Amino acid sequence: MALKITPFDEAKYLKTEEERLAYLLVCLEDAPDDAEFIAHAVGVVARSRNMSQLARDTGLTREGLYKALSESGNPSFSTIWKVLNALGYRLTIEPISATKARPRSTERIAAKRAPRAATKSATIKIARKKTKR
């Protein structure tokens, strides 16, 4: 007698909103740099809900959602955005950490200018340019 194996589908095990949210958070934590994996995780959560209603809420076709959110799909950011919004989730942006976060553009510009302005000759050149105008 042969062993009968069926494909594993994570969506079948995500029954509550808490489980869906926890699944997405764990996927984001485990692979924050893997966009394909995150898109797949959004697809799993979408499949665990009513895909027809989700298609109506996003304005996309049900077949298009299945295709875009499949493992071989390549959804656009707007598709992911619409799906997350329809699922009741919101993306937020926060710095990775205080030491790893890149400085804002104004801080980088100020940091580049500080060494030049510290020298006497640079200060004199800046003063001369202002008086000539």
C-alpha positions in Angstrom: 0.0 0.0 0.0 1.4 3.4 -1.1 1.6 6.3 1.3 -0.7 9.1 0.2 0.9 12.6 0.6 -0.9 15.8 0.1 0.8 19.2 -0.4 1.1 21.3 2.8 -0.9 24.6 2.7 -0.2 27.0 5.5 -3.5 28.9 4.7 -5.6 26.0 6.1 -4.1 26.4 9.5 -4.6 30.2 9.9 -8.1 30.3 11.4 -8.1 33.5 13.5 -7.0 37.1 12.9 -4.4 36.8 15.7 -2.9 33.7 13.9 -2.8 35.6 10.6 -1.1 38.6 12.1 1.4 36.5 14.1 2.2 34.6 10.8 2.9 37.8 8.9 5.0 39.2 11.8 7.1 36.1 12.1 7.7 36.0 8.3 8.8 39.7 8.4 11.1 39.0 11.3 12.6 35.8 9.7 13.2 37.2 6.3 13.1 41.0 6.3 15.1 41.3 3.1 13.3 38.7 1.0 10.5 40.4 -0.9 9.3 37.2 -2.6 8.9 35.4 0.7 6.9 38.4 2.2 4.7 38.5 -0.9 4.2 34.7 -0.5 3.3 35.2 3.2 0.7 37.9 2.2 -0.7 35.4 -0.3 -1.0 32.7 2.4 -2.9 35.1 4.6 -5.1 36.2 1.7 -5.9 32.6 0.9 -6.8 31.9 4.5 -9.6 34.5 4.1 -12.3 34.8 1.4 -10.4 35.4 -1.8 -13.5 36.4 -3.7 -14.4 39.2 -1.2 -10.7 40.2 -1.2 -10.9 40.6 -5.0 -13.9 42.8 -4.7 -12.3 44.9 -2.0 -9.1 45.4 -4.0 -10.7 45.9 -7.4 -8.5 43.1 -8.8 -9.7 39.8 -10.3 -9.6 36.6 -8.1 -7.5 34.8 -10.7 -5.1 37.8 -10.8 -4.7 37.7 -7.1 -4.0 34.0 -7.0 -1.4 34.4 -9.8 0.2 37.5 -8.3 0.4 36.1 -4.8 1.6 32.6 -5.8 5.1 31.4 -5.2 6.0 32.1 -8.9 4.1 35.4 -9.0 5.8 38.8 -9.0 3.2 41.3 -7.6 3.7 45.0 -7.8 4.0 47.1 -4.7 0.5 48.5 -5.4 -1.0 45.0 -5.4 0.6 44.2 -2.0 -0.5 47.5 -0.7 -4.1 47.0 -1.8 -4.2 43.4 -0.5 -2.8 44.4 2.9 -5.3 47.3 3.1 -8.2 45.0 2.2 -7.0 42.5 4.8 -7.1 45.3 7.5 -3.3 45.7 7.9 -1.2 48.8 7.6 2.5 49.1 6.8 4.6 51.3 9.0 8.1 52.5 8.7 10.6 52.7 11.5 14.4 52.7 11.8 16.1 49.4 12.0 18.1 50.5 15.0 19.9 53.6 16.2 23.3 52.4 15.1 22.3 50.9 11.7 19.9 53.6 10.6 21.2 55.9 7.9 21.2 59.6 8.9 18.7 61.9 7.3 19.9 63.9 4.2 20.2 67.1 6.2 22.4 65.4 8.8 24.7 64.0 6.1 25.0 67.4 4.4 25.8 69.0 7.8 28.4 66.3 8.5 30.1 66.8 5.2 30.2 70.6 5.6 31.5 70.7 9.2 35.2 69.8 8.5 35.5 72.5 5.8 34.0 75.2 7.9 36.3 74.3 10.8 39.4 75.6 9.0 40.2 79.3 9.0 40.8 79.5 5.2 37.4 77.9 4.5 35.7 80.4 6.8 37.4 83.3 5.1 36.5 82.1 1.6 32.9 81.7 2.7 32.9 85.2 4.1 34.4 86.7 0.9 31.8 85.0 -1.3 29.0 86.6 0.8 30.4 90.1 0.6 30.9 90.1 -3.2 27.3 89.4 -3.9 
